[in-house]
Amino acid sequence: MPLPITEELIRKGLEKEHTIDFIETITRPASVHSGHPFQVEAGIAYGGNLPKEEKVEILRFANRVPLLYQQGGCAITHAVEGIKWKAYSLEQPGGDTLPVGPAIILVHVASTHIPFTSEAKEAVAPVPEVIQEIELALKDLGRRAQALFIKAG
């Protein structure tokens, strides 16, 4: 299986460019789609000098390679949009859209066979098992972030 980025490196990467109030990371247990193993890692950075009135920034990776194009057609983006972020203190105007608030969301999918949408490898295909694992990781991060809001509040 390809190497994960690791929670430590996700944390360092999110801290590198911005002043952040807090960062949470998670590595999900390995799962399987169509007989191929895969693993999802995610991180969320919140607060600090991040813009409060803009959509959150999504950093998408597959096998440690950044996915720079076709964000709208990517399973990672669909998973982020499908979560009700208001429960985790981020606004989500218009329902199933990207949340708004001072946050960066990073998702990495590592697999021996990434289900890309095309040969260009610009986006992860919307495979239900992959979307489910991404959603589980993001919801766990959201709960952790909510707990920190309550402690700080």
Secondary structure by P-SEA (a helix, b strand, c coil): ccccccaaaaaaaaaccccccbbbbbbccccccccccccccccccccccccccccbbbbbbcccccccccccccaaaaaaaaccccccccccccccccccccbbbbbbbbcccccccccccccccccaaaaaaaaaaaaaaaaaaaaaaaaac
